[in-house]
Protein backbone atom coordinates (compact mmCIF):
# COMPACT_ATOMS: atom_id res chain seq x y z
CA UNK A 1 0.00 0.00 0.00
CA UNK A 2 2.87 2.40 0.82
CA UNK A 3 4.30 1.80 -2.65
CA UNK A 4 0.95 2.57 -4.29
CA UNK A 5 0.58 5.76 -2.26
CA UNK A 6 4.13 6.78 -3.20
CA UNK A 7 3.42 6.21 -6.90
CA UNK A 8 0.08 7.99 -6.77
CA UNK A 9 1.69 11.04 -5.17
CA UNK A 10 3.79 11.60 -8.30
CA UNK A 11 2.51 12.72 -11.70
CA UNK A 12 4.90 10.23 -13.32
CA UNK A 13 3.57 7.48 -11.05
CA UNK A 14 -0.06 8.19 -11.94
CA UNK A 15 0.90 8.25 -15.61
CA UNK A 16 2.64 4.85 -15.39
CA UNK A 17 -0.27 3.28 -13.48
CA UNK A 18 -2.74 4.64 -16.05
CA UNK A 19 -0.48 3.39 -18.84
CA UNK A 20 -0.39 -0.10 -17.36
CA UNK A 21 -4.19 -0.16 -17.10
CA UNK A 22 -4.52 1.26 -20.62
CA UNK A 23 -2.49 -1.55 -22.19
CA UNK A 24 -4.12 -4.18 -19.97
CA UNK A 25 -7.45 -2.95 -21.33
CA UNK A 26 -6.15 -3.52 -24.84
CA UNK A 27 -5.08 -7.06 -23.97
CA UNK A 28 -8.51 -7.79 -22.49
CA UNK A 29 -10.62 -6.44 -25.36
CA UNK A 30 -8.41 -8.26 -27.86
CA UNK A 31 -8.98 -11.56 -26.04
CA UNK A 32 -12.74 -10.99 -25.75
CA UNK A 33 -13.39 -9.67 -29.27
CA UNK A 34 -14.81 -12.98 -30.52
CA UNK A 35 -16.94 -13.76 -27.47
CA UNK A 36 -18.44 -10.69 -25.79
CA UNK A 37 -18.97 -7.51 -27.82
CA UNK A 38 -20.34 -5.52 -24.90
CA UNK A 39 -17.24 -6.12 -22.81
CA UNK A 40 -15.03 -5.42 -25.83
CA UNK A 41 -16.66 -2.01 -26.24
CA UNK A 42 -16.36 -1.36 -22.51
CA UNK A 43 -12.63 -2.14 -22.46
CA UNK A 44 -12.04 -0.16 -25.68
CA UNK A 45 -13.77 2.81 -24.09
CA UNK A 46 -11.68 2.38 -20.93
CA UNK A 47 -8.50 2.28 -23.02
CA UNK A 48 -9.55 5.48 -24.82
CA UNK A 49 -10.40 7.28 -21.57
CA UNK A 50 -7.10 6.29 -19.96
CA UNK A 51 -5.23 7.45 -23.06
CA UNK A 52 -7.04 10.82 -22.89
CA UNK A 53 -6.34 11.10 -19.15
CA UNK A 54 -2.63 10.51 -19.75
CA UNK A 55 -2.55 13.17 -22.47
CA UNK A 56 -4.04 15.67 -20.02
CA UNK A 57 -1.63 14.56 -17.28
CA UNK A 58 1.34 15.23 -19.60
CA UNK A 59 0.03 18.54 -20.92
CA UNK A 60 2.84 21.11 -21.06
CA UNK A 61 5.54 18.49 -20.49
CA UNK A 62 7.08 19.19 -23.91
CA UNK A 63 8.60 22.37 -22.41
CA UNK A 64 10.06 20.47 -19.43
CA UNK A 65 11.54 17.88 -21.78
CA UNK A 66 13.32 20.50 -23.93
CA UNK A 67 14.60 22.26 -20.80
CA UNK A 68 16.01 18.96 -19.46
CA UNK A 69 18.47 18.82 -22.38
CA UNK A 70 20.49 21.77 -20.99
CA UNK A 71 22.38 19.82 -18.25
CA UNK A 72 23.36 17.24 -20.87
CA UNK A 73 25.38 19.78 -22.88
CA UNK A 74 28.28 19.37 -20.43
CA UNK A 75 28.16 15.57 -20.25
CA UNK A 76 31.67 14.15 -20.85
CA UNK A 77 30.55 11.11 -22.88
CA UNK A 78 29.76 12.29 -26.44
CA UNK A 79 27.65 9.23 -27.34
CA UNK A 80 25.46 9.51 -24.25
CA UNK A 81 25.17 13.27 -24.68
CA UNK A 82 24.16 13.24 -28.35
CA UNK A 83 21.77 10.27 -28.15
CA UNK A 84 19.97 11.68 -25.09
CA UNK A 85 19.69 15.20 -26.50
CA UNK A 86 18.31 13.91 -29.81
CA UNK A 87 15.96 11.60 -27.91
CA UNK A 88 14.62 14.44 -25.76
CA UNK A 89 14.13 16.77 -28.72
CA UNK A 90 12.16 14.06 -30.54
CA UNK A 91 10.20 13.30 -27.35
CA UNK A 92 9.27 16.96 -26.91
CA UNK A 93 7.95 17.04 -30.49
CA UNK A 94 6.00 13.84 -29.80
CA UNK A 95 4.50 15.47 -26.70
CA UNK A 96 3.63 18.61 -28.67
CA UNK A 97 1.67 16.44 -31.11
CA UNK A 98 0.13 14.64 -28.15
CA UNK A 99 -0.99 17.97 -26.65
CA UNK A 100 -2.68 18.93 -29.92
CA UNK A 101 -4.46 15.56 -30.03
CA UNK A 102 -5.82 16.17 -26.52
CA UNK A 103 -7.04 19.63 -27.55
CA UNK A 104 -8.82 17.98 -30.47
CA UNK A 105 -10.40 15.31 -28.25
CA UNK A 106 -11.56 18.02 -25.83
CA UNK A 107 -13.17 19.91 -28.78
CA UNK A 108 -11.08 22.98 -27.94
CA UNK A 109 -9.79 23.17 -31.50
CA UNK A 110 -10.25 21.43 -34.81
CA UNK A 111 -7.25 19.36 -35.89
CA UNK A 112 -6.47 16.57 -38.33
CA UNK A 113 -6.19 13.78 -35.74
CA UNK A 114 -4.89 11.23 -38.25
CA UNK A 115 -2.10 13.55 -39.42
CA UNK A 116 -1.00 14.58 -35.92
CA UNK A 117 -1.27 11.05 -34.54
CA UNK A 118 1.03 9.80 -37.30
CA UNK A 119 3.46 12.67 -36.75
CA UNK A 120 3.50 12.09 -32.98
CA UNK A 121 4.23 8.37 -33.50
CA UNK A 122 7.10 9.23 -35.86
CA UNK A 123 8.77 11.43 -33.26
CA UNK A 124 8.12 8.86 -30.54
CA UNK A 125 9.81 6.24 -32.71
CA UNK A 126 12.82 8.54 -33.26
CA UNK A 127 13.08 9.11 -29.51
CA UNK A 128 12.94 5.40 -28.67
CA UNK A 129 15.49 4.62 -31.40
CA UNK A 130 17.97 7.08 -29.87
CA UNK A 131 17.31 5.55 -26.43
CA UNK A 132 18.07 2.07 -27.80
CA UNK A 133 21.30 3.32 -29.40
CA UNK A 134 22.31 4.63 -26.00
CA UNK A 135 21.28 1.34 -24.32
CA UNK A 136 23.38 -0.75 -26.72
CA UNK A 137 26.30 1.63 -26.17
CA UNK A 138 25.98 1.21 -22.39
CA UNK A 139 25.82 -2.59 -22.82
CA UNK A 140 28.97 -2.54 -24.97
CA UNK A 141 30.75 -0.47 -22.29
CA UNK A 142 29.74 -2.96 -19.58
CA UNK A 143 30.89 -5.94 -21.65
CA UNK A 144 34.13 -4.20 -22.62
CA UNK A 145 34.89 -3.46 -18.96
CA UNK A 146 34.27 -7.12 -18.04
CA UNK A 147 35.83 -8.65 -21.16
CA UNK A 148 38.57 -10.53 -19.33
CA UNK A 149 36.06 -12.30 -17.10
CA UNK A 150 33.76 -13.10 -20.05
CA UNK A 151 36.17 -14.48 -22.67
CA UNK A 152 38.11 -17.66 -21.70
CA UNK A 153 41.90 -17.30 -21.42
CA UNK A 154 42.38 -19.77 -24.28
CA UNK A 155 39.99 -17.87 -26.56
CA UNK A 156 36.97 -19.29 -28.36
CA UNK A 157 37.62 -22.83 -29.49
CA UNK A 158 34.26 -24.60 -29.30
CA UNK A 159 30.50 -24.28 -28.96
CA UNK A 160 30.93 -24.75 -25.21
CA UNK A 161 33.12 -21.64 -25.11
CA UNK A 162 30.41 -19.66 -26.91
CA UNK A 163 27.81 -20.91 -24.42
CA UNK A 164 30.06 -19.92 -21.52
CA UNK A 165 30.59 -16.44 -23.03
CA UNK A 166 26.83 -16.01 -23.47
CA UNK A 167 26.15 -17.14 -19.90
CA UNK A 168 28.84 -14.91 -18.41
CA UNK A 169 27.58 -11.96 -20.48
CA UNK A 170 24.07 -12.43 -19.05
CA UNK A 171 25.50 -12.60 -15.52
CA UNK A 172 27.45 -9.37 -16.10
CA UNK A 173 24.39 -7.59 -17.52
CA UNK A 174 22.19 -8.81 -14.65
CA UNK A 175 24.54 -7.05 -12.26
CA UNK A 176 23.77 -3.84 -14.20
CA UNK A 177 20.00 -3.91 -13.79
CA UNK A 178 19.52 -0.27 -14.77
CA UNK A 179 20.83 -0.98 -18.28
CA UNK A 180 18.80 -4.18 -18.59
CA UNK A 181 15.53 -2.58 -17.44
CA UNK A 182 16.00 0.42 -19.73
CA UNK A 183 16.76 -1.83 -22.70
CA UNK A 184 13.71 -4.04 -22.05
CA UNK A 185 11.48 -0.96 -21.68
CA UNK A 186 12.70 0.70 -24.88
CA UNK A 187 12.76 -2.60 -26.77
CA UNK A 188 9.09 -3.21 -25.98
CA UNK A 189 8.07 0.39 -26.66
CA UNK A 190 9.88 0.36 -30.03
CA UNK A 191 7.24 -1.86 -31.65
CA UNK A 192 4.26 0.24 -30.54
CA UNK A 193 4.80 3.29 -32.81
CA UNK A 194 6.35 1.00 -35.42
CA UNK A 195 3.02 -0.85 -35.62
CA UNK A 196 0.96 2.35 -35.47
CA UNK A 197 2.90 3.66 -38.48
CA UNK A 198 2.29 0.43 -40.40
CA UNK A 199 5.94 -0.67 -40.62
CA UNK A 200 5.14 -3.95 -38.86
CA UNK A 201 1.85 -5.75 -38.36
CA UNK A 202 1.51 -6.87 -34.75
CA UNK A 203 -1.86 -7.77 -33.25
CA UNK A 204 -3.55 -5.49 -30.71
CA UNK A 205 -3.01 -8.21 -28.09
CA UNK A 206 0.74 -8.28 -28.75
CA UNK A 207 0.94 -4.49 -28.59
CA UNK A 208 -1.00 -4.65 -25.33
CA UNK A 209 1.45 -7.09 -23.76
CA UNK A 210 4.45 -5.04 -24.97
CA UNK A 211 2.88 -1.98 -23.37
CA UNK A 212 2.26 -3.89 -20.14
CA UNK A 213 5.90 -5.06 -19.92
CA UNK A 214 7.33 -1.60 -20.65
CA UNK A 215 4.90 -0.04 -18.15
CA UNK A 216 5.99 -2.48 -15.44
CA UNK A 217 9.64 -1.63 -16.23
CA UNK A 218 8.81 2.06 -15.87
CA UNK A 219 7.07 1.45 -12.56
CA UNK A 220 10.06 -0.52 -11.22
CA UNK A 221 12.31 2.47 -11.86
CA UNK A 222 9.92 4.78 -10.00
CA UNK A 223 9.62 2.37 -7.06
CA UNK A 224 13.39 1.83 -6.87
CA UNK A 225 15.24 4.90 -8.27
CA UNK A 226 18.57 3.01 -8.09
CA UNK A 227 17.36 0.97 -11.06
CA UNK A 228 17.12 4.09 -13.21
CA UNK A 229 19.76 4.50 -15.89
CA UNK A 230 21.56 7.78 -15.31
CA UNK A 231 21.63 10.30 -16.84
CA UNK A 232 18.09 9.93 -18.19
Buried (B, 14 or more C-beta within 10 A) or exposed (E): EEEEEEBEEEEBBBBBBBBBBBBBBBBBBBBBBEEEEEBBEBBBEBBEBBBBBBBEBBEEBBEEBBEBBEEBEEBEBEBBBBBBBBBBBBBBBBBBBBBBBBBBBEEEEEBEEEEBBBBBBBBBBBBBBBBBBBBBBBBEBBBEEBEEEBBBEEEEEEEEBEEBBEEBBEEBBEEBBBBBBBBBBBBBBBBBBBBBBEEEEBEBBBBBBBBBBBBBBBBBBBBEEEBBBEEE
